[in-house]
Amino acid sequence: MAFELKQDLKLTQQLVMTPQLLQAIKLLPLSRLELVEMVRQEINENPVLDESQEFSEESTGENSEYEGDSAEKFEGLKAEDKPEDFDWKGYIEDTAPYYSWTFDGSKREPFEPAIVKQASLTDHLLWQLHLSSFTEEEVEMGTAIIGNLDQDGYLKATLSEIAESCQASEEAVEGVLRKIQELDPIGVGSRDLKECLLVQARYLLKDVPLVEEIISHHLHNLEKRRYQVIARELSISLREVIKISKLISELQPKPGRSFNDQETEYITPDIYVYKVNDEYVVVLNEDGLPKLRISPFYREAIRYKTPGIPKEYIQGKLRSALWLVKGIYHRQRTIKNVMKSIIKFQRDFFDYGTGHLKPLILKDVADDINMHESTISRVTTNKYVHTPRGIFELKYFFNSRISSVTGEDIASESVKEKIREILAREDARKPYSDQEIVHLLKSENIEIARRTVAKYRESLGILSSFKRKRLF
C-alpha cells in the first residue's frame, strides 16, 4: 500500500471571534444593574483596573490599543491623586449618639437610630402564636403549620405530614389549625378558597343569612355569575343573591397578600430623553456605574520594568482591562445611537402619545445606524428609557404593522391603546364583546379579526366580557 503527501489549496470563509468582539457581544444584552455588578467583579479580580472619579472617552477611542512592552499607548487615562488622610474626627462626630433636646435647652438621654424591617407573614403569625394561649405542644404544631404556608397564606402540607413531623395526632393538628385560621389575617392556613372564605364569613359575616350556604354549595355558580340559579335553588330573590355576592366579593381570597415580603423591584432607566425647545436630547444614565481607568502603579511598573512584577501577567491584565473599557464605551455609544434612531422613527409618539406610535422593526433601526439586526435586538433587551411620556422598555417602540381601512399602517401598540380606551368607557353592566370591539375599531378605520382583538385584550390583562360583567 503506497502513501503519498499532497497539498490542496481551499478557499473558505470563517468567522473568527476576537476577544474584543466577544467582550462587546457579552456586554450588549446586560441590564444596567447586571453591568454594574459585572464591572465591580472585574475591578475585584483585575488588579490593573482602578475606579476613578473622572472618565475620559479619549481613553476608549477606537484607535487606542496596547502594544509591546510599554504602556504609553494608554493616553487619556489619568493618574490617581494621592488620597487624603481619613478624617477620624469628622467620622466620630457624624456617628456620635443622637440627642433630643427639650425647649428649655436641657439634654435628654441619647438614642441610636433604628432600622425598621417590615414583618413577614411568618414573623407576624409566630409573634401571635407565642402571645396566645397555646400549650408547648400546640406551639410546636403551630410552628410547623406556619412554616408550611405559601406567600398567599395557604397551607401546602397535609395534616398527616405535620402530625408525623410533630409526633401528634391529626385531630390535635386540626384543632391547632382552626385556632391559627382565626389569627390575623383571618383565614390564613386554609387549604383551599372555599375554606378561606368560610372562615372569614363566620367571623366577619356571621349575621348575614345564607352566606355560608352560598360559599359551601354555590361557589362555582358565583364564579360564573349564575345568580338566577342560586336564587332559584335557595328560593330567595335575585336582589338578595346579588347583595350577598357583593359581601362575599369583599372578602380576601389571599389573606397573606398584605404580608408579601418580596422587595419591590424598581426600574432604573438606562437612558433619559429630554425635550429641549423642539428637539429631543438623549442622555445616558451613568450614575452608579464605576468609571474605569488603568492603575497608574501597574502602568509605571511596566514602563520602568519594576523587579518582582511578572511582565507577561501584567500585560495580559492590561489587555483585558482595555478591552473592558472599550467594550463599555462601545455599549454606551450603541445604546445612545439606537435611542436616537428610535426617536427619529417614533417622533409622533414623543410629541403626541401612544396613539401615534408607528410600526417599526429591528431592520429599520439596523439600516439607519449601519448595524446588524441581532445587535439591535441585544441592545434593546432589558434596557429602559425615561421619556416625557413615561418609562418604557426599548422593545416597546418596535411594533408589527396592521393595515387600516385607508391603507395606512398602524402599530399594534396603538391598536392595543385603542382597545384599552374603548373598554375604559364601557358600561360594566353591558360590557363589549370582542366582536363589538371589532365593529368599534372598524368605525375608526382599523380592521382586524376578532381573534386578534382577543389576543390583544388578553395581553393587556383584561378579562372576557362575561367575566367583566357586573350586576352591582
C-alpha positions in Angstrom: 0.0 0.0 0.0 1.5 3.3 -1.1 1.4 6.5 0.9 1.9 10.0 -0.5 1.7 13.6 0.6 -0.5 16.1 -1.2 -1.0 19.8 -0.8 -4.5 21.2 -1.6 -5.5 24.9 -1.6 -9.0 25.6 -0.4 -10.8 28.9 -0.1 -13.3 29.1 2.8 -15.0 31.7 4.8 -14.7 31.5 8.6 -16.0 33.8 11.3 -13.2 34.5 13.8 -14.4 35.9 17.1 -11.7 38.1 18.6 -11.7 38.6 22.4 -12.7 42.2 21.8 -15.8 41.1 19.8 -16.7 38.5 22.4 -16.5 41.1 25.1 -18.7 43.6 23.2 -21.3 40.9 22.4 -21.4 39.9 26.1 -21.9 43.4 27.4 -24.7 44.5 25.0 -27.6 42.5 26.4 -26.7 43.2 30.1 -29.2 45.3 32.1 -27.8 48.3 33.9 -27.7 46.5 37.2 -26.0 43.5 35.7 -23.4 45.7 34.1 -22.6 47.5 37.4 -22.3 44.1 39.1 -20.0 42.7 36.4 -17.8 45.8 36.4 -17.5 45.6 40.2 -16.5 42.0 39.9 -13.9 42.8 37.2 -12.4 45.5 39.5 -12.0 43.0 42.3 -10.4 40.3 40.0 -8.2 42.5 37.8 -5.6 44.5 39.8 -4.8 46.6 36.8 -8.3 48.1 36.8 -9.0 51.1 39.0 -12.1 53.1 39.7 -11.8 56.8 39.0 -14.0 59.8 39.8 -13.3 61.1 36.3 -13.8 59.4 32.9 -12.4 60.3 29.6 -13.9 59.0 26.4 -10.5 59.6 24.8 -9.2 56.6 26.7 -11.7 54.3 25.0 -11.4 55.6 21.5 -11.3 53.2 18.6 -7.6 53.9 17.9 -6.4 53.1 21.4 -4.6 49.8 21.8 -1.9 48.1 23.7 1.4 47.2 22.0 4.7 45.7 23.1 6.3 46.4 26.4 5.3 49.9 27.1 2.0 51.4 28.3 2.4 54.7 26.7 -0.4 54.0 24.3 -2.9 54.4 27.2 -3.5 58.1 26.5 -6.2 59.8 28.4 -6.0 57.5 31.4 -5.2 59.9 34.2 -3.1 59.1 37.3 -4.9 59.0 40.6 -4.4 61.8 43.1 -2.9 60.8 46.4 -5.8 60.1 48.8 -6.1 62.3 51.8 -5.8 61.1 55.3 -9.1 59.8 56.8 -11.0 62.3 58.8 -11.4 60.4 62.1 -12.6 63.4 64.0 -15.4 64.1 61.5 -16.3 60.4 61.4 -16.6 60.3 65.2 -18.8 63.4 65.2 -21.0 62.1 62.4 -21.6 58.8 64.2 -21.9 60.1 67.7 -25.1 59.2 69.6 -28.1 61.3 68.8 -29.6 63.5 71.5 -33.0 65.1 71.8 -33.3 68.5 73.3 -36.2 70.0 75.4 -37.4 73.5 74.9 -35.5 74.7 77.9 -32.2 73.5 76.4 -31.7 70.5 78.7 -30.3 67.4 77.1 -32.2 64.1 77.1 -30.7 60.6 77.0 -29.1 59.6 73.8 -30.8 57.3 71.4 -29.5 55.2 68.5 -31.1 55.4 65.0 -33.2 52.3 64.4 -33.7 50.3 61.2 -37.3 49.2 60.8 -38.0 46.0 58.9 -41.5 45.1 57.7 -42.6 41.9 59.4 -43.2 38.9 57.1 -46.3 36.7 57.3 -44.3 34.1 59.1 -43.0 36.6 61.7 -46.4 38.1 62.3 -48.1 34.7 62.9 -45.3 33.4 65.1 -45.5 36.6 67.2 -49.2 35.9 67.7 -48.6 32.2 68.3 -46.3 32.9 71.2 -48.5 35.6 72.7 -51.7 33.5 72.6 -52.9 30.7 75.0 -51.2 27.8 73.3 -49.5 24.9 75.1 -45.9 24.0 74.3 -47.2 21.0 72.2 -49.6 23.3 70.3 -46.8 25.9 69.7 -44.7 23.1 68.2 -47.6 22.1 65.9 -48.5 25.7 65.1 -44.9 26.5 64.2 -44.9 23.5 61.8 -48.2 24.8 60.2 -46.9 28.3 59.8 -43.7 27.1 58.3 -45.7 25.3 55.6 -47.7 28.3 54.4 -47.2 29.8 51.0 -46.9 33.6 50.3 -50.7 33.8 49.9 -51.3 32.2 53.3 -52.5 28.8 52.2 -51.4 25.6 53.9 -49.4 23.4 51.4 -48.7 20.4 53.7 -51.2 17.8 54.7 -52.4 17.3 58.3 -50.9 13.8 58.3 -47.4 15.2 57.3 -47.5 17.8 60.0 -48.8 15.3 62.6 -46.0 12.9 61.7 -43.3 15.6 62.0 -44.6 16.7 65.4 -45.4 13.2 66.6 -49.0 14.2 67.3 -52.5 13.1 66.1 -54.2 14.6 63.1 -57.1 15.6 65.3 -54.7 17.7 67.5 -53.1 19.3 64.5 -56.6 20.1 63.1 -57.5 21.8 66.4 -54.4 24.0 66.2 -55.1 24.8 62.6 -58.6 26.1 63.5 -57.1 28.4 66.0 -54.4 29.7 63.6 -57.1 30.4 61.0 -58.7 32.8 63.5 -55.4 34.8 63.9 -54.7 37.9 61.9 -55.1 37.8 58.9 -58.4 35.9 59.2 -58.4 32.8 57.0 -54.7 32.2 57.0 -53.8 28.5 57.0 -56.8 27.5 54.8 -56.3 24.7 52.4 -58.5 26.0 49.5 -60.5 29.0 48.6 -63.8 27.7 49.9 -62.3 27.1 53.4 -60.7 30.5 53.4 -63.9 32.3 52.5 -65.9 30.3 55.1 -63.5 31.1 57.9 -63.8 34.8 57.1 -67.5 34.7 56.6 -68.0 33.0 60.1 -66.0 35.8 61.6 -67.0 38.9 59.6 -70.4 38.0 58.1 -71.9 35.8 60.9 -75.1 37.9 60.9 -75.7 37.5 57.2 -78.1 34.6 56.5 -77.3 32.0 53.8 -73.7 33.4 53.2 -72.1 30.1 54.4 -74.6 28.1 52.4 -73.7 30.0 49.2 -70.0 29.7 49.8 -70.3 26.0 50.6 -72.5 24.9 47.8 -72.7 27.6 45.1 -69.1 28.9 44.8 -68.9 27.6 41.2 -72.1 29.5 40.4 -70.7 32.7 41.9 -67.6 32.3 39.8 -69.7 32.0 36.6 -72.2 34.7 37.8 -75.2 32.4 37.7 -77.1 34.5 40.2 -80.5 33.3 39.0 -79.6 29.7 39.5 -78.6 30.4 43.1 -81.8 32.4 43.7 -83.9 29.6 42.3 -82.2 26.8 44.3 -82.3 28.8 47.6 -85.8 30.2 47.0 -84.7 33.8 47.5 -84.9 36.9 45.4 -82.2 37.8 42.8 -81.6 41.1 44.6 -80.8 39.2 47.8 -78.3 36.9 46.0 -76.6 39.9 44.4 -76.4 41.6 47.9 -74.8 38.5 49.5 -72.5 38.1 46.5 -71.2 41.6 46.9 -70.4 41.0 50.5 -68.5 37.8 49.6 -66.5 39.6 46.9 -65.2 41.9 49.6 -63.6 39.1 51.5 -59.8 38.4 51.0 -59.1 35.3 48.8 -55.4 35.6 49.6 -55.0 36.5 53.2 -51.2 36.6 53.1 -51.1 39.1 50.3 -50.6 42.1 52.6 -47.6 40.5 54.2 -45.8 39.7 50.9 -42.2 40.2 51.9 -40.8 40.3 48.4 -38.9 43.5 47.8 -40.3 45.8 45.1 -38.1 45.9 42.1 -37.6 49.4 40.9 -36.7 50.1 37.3 -33.6 52.3 36.8 -33.6 53.8 33.3 -30.5 53.3 31.1 -31.3 56.5 29.1 -33.0 59.8 29.7 -34.8 61.6 26.9 -35.4 65.3 27.5 -37.3 67.8 25.2 -35.2 71.0 24.8 -37.1 73.6 22.8 -38.3 71.5 19.8 -35.7 68.8 19.9 -35.2 65.6 22.0 -31.9 65.1 23.7 -30.6 61.7 24.7 -28.6 61.4 27.9 -27.0 58.2 29.2 -27.6 57.3 32.8 -24.1 56.6 34.2 -25.0 57.2 37.9 -23.5 54.3 40.0 -21.5 52.9 37.0 -17.9 52.8 38.1 -15.6 55.0 36.0 -12.7 52.7 34.9 -9.1 53.6 34.3 -5.7 51.8 34.2 -4.0 51.7 37.6 -1.0 54.1 37.5 1.0 51.8 39.7 1.0 48.9 37.2 1.4 51.3 34.2 4.6 52.6 35.7 5.7 49.1 36.7 5.5 48.0 33.1 7.1 51.2 31.8 10.1 51.1 34.1 10.3 47.2 34.3 9.9 47.1 38.1 11.7 44.0 39.5 9.3 41.4 41.0 6.4 42.3 38.7 5.6 39.5 36.3 5.6 41.2 32.9 3.5 38.7 30.9 0.9 38.6 33.6 0.5 42.4 33.8 0.4 42.6 30.0 -2.5 40.2 29.9 -4.3 42.0 32.6 -3.7 45.3 30.8 -5.2 43.9 27.6 -8.2 42.6 29.4 -8.7 45.9 31.2 -8.6 47.9 28.0 -11.0 45.5 26.2 -13.5 46.0 29.0 -13.1 49.8 29.0 -13.5 49.9 25.2 -16.4 47.4 25.4 -18.3 49.6 27.9 -17.7 52.6 25.7 -19.0 50.8 22.6 -22.0 49.6 24.5 -23.0 53.0 25.8 -22.4 54.6 22.4 -24.5 51.9 20.7 -27.4 52.3 23.1 -27.3 56.1 22.5 -27.3 55.7 18.7 -30.2 53.2 18.9 -32.3 55.6 21.0 -31.6 58.5 18.6 -32.8 56.3 15.8 -35.9 55.3 17.7 -36.7 59.0 18.3 -36.3 59.7 14.6 -38.8 56.9 13.6 -41.2 57.5 16.5 -41.2 61.3 16.7 -45.0 61.4 16.7 -45.1 59.2 19.8 -42.9 61.5 21.7 -44.9 64.5 20.6 -48.5 63.2 20.8 -48.5 59.9 22.8 -49.1 56.1 22.4 -51.9 56.5 19.8 -49.4 57.8 17.3 -46.9 55.0 17.7 -45.7 53.8 14.2 -44.8 50.3 13.0 -41.1 49.7 13.5 -39.0 46.6 13.1 -35.4 45.9 14.1 -34.2 46.1 10.4 -35.4 49.7 10.2 -33.1 50.8 13.0 -30.3 48.5 12.0 -30.2 50.0 8.5 -30.4 53.5 9.9 -27.3 53.2 12.1 -25.4 50.6 10.0 -25.6 47.7 12.4 -26.8 44.1 12.3 -30.4 43.3 13.5 -29.0 40.9 16.1 -27.1 43.8 17.6 -30.2 46.0 17.8 -32.0 43.0 19.5 -29.3 42.7 22.1 -29.2 46.5 22.8 -32.9 46.7 23.3 -33.0 43.8 25.8 -33.6 44.7 29.4 -33.0 48.4 28.6 -35.4 51.2 29.8 -35.7 54.8 28.8 -37.2 57.7 30.8 -39.2 59.9 28.5 -41.6 62.8 28.9 -44.3 60.2 28.2 -43.1 57.8 31.0 -40.7 54.9 31.4 -40.6 52.3 28.6 -38.6 49.3 27.6 -36.8 49.9 24.4 -38.6 46.9 22.9 -41.9 48.8 23.4 -41.1 51.0 20.4 -40.9 48.1 18.0 -44.3 47.0 16.7 -45.8 44.9 14.0 -47.8 46.5 11.1 -51.5 46.5 10.9 -53.2 47.8 7.8 -56.1 50.2 8.3 -59.1 50.6 6.0 -57.5 53.6 4.4 -54.3 51.6 3.6 -52.2 53.4 6.3 -50.1 51.2 8.5 -50.8 51.3 12.2 -48.6 50.0 15.1 -50.0 47.1 17.1 -49.4 49.0 20.4 -51.6 51.8 19.0 -54.4 49.3 18.4 -54.0 48.0 22.0 -54.3 51.5 23.3 -57.5 52.0 21.3 -58.9 48.8 22.8 -57.9 49.9 26.3 -59.7 53.3 25.7 -62.9 51.5 24.4 -63.1 49.2 27.4 -62.4 52.0 29.8 -65.6 53.8 28.8 -67.9 50.7 28.5 -70.9 50.1 30.7 -69.9 47.4 33.3 -73.4 46.1 33.2 -73.2 45.6 29.4 -69.5 45.1 28.6 -68.4 45.0 24.9 -67.9 41.6 23.4 -64.8 41.0 21.2 -66.9 41.2 18.1 -68.4 44.5 19.2 -64.9 45.8 19.7 -64.1 44.8 16.2 -67.0 46.9 14.9 -66.0 49.9 17.1 -62.4 49.7 15.8 -63.7 49.5 12.2 -65.5 52.8 12.7 -62.1 54.3 13.4 -60.7 52.8 10.2 -58.9 49.9 12.0 -59.9 46.5 10.6 -58.7 43.4 12.5 -60.1 40.0 13.2 -62.0 39.0 16.4 -59.2 36.6 17.4 -56.7 39.4 17.2 -58.8 41.5 19.4 -59.0 38.6 21.9 -55.2 38.2 21.8 -54.6 41.9 22.4 -57.2 42.1 25.2 -55.5 39.1 26.9 -52.1 40.7 26.6 -53.5 43.8 28.3 -54.6 41.6 31.2 -58.3 42.4 30.5 -60.9 39.6 31.1 -63.6 38.5 28.7 -66.9 40.3 28.5 -68.6 37.5 30.5 -66.1 37.9 33.4 -66.2 41.8 33.2 -69.9 41.9 33.6 -71.1 43.5 36.9 -74.6 43.5 38.4 -73.6 45.7 41.4 
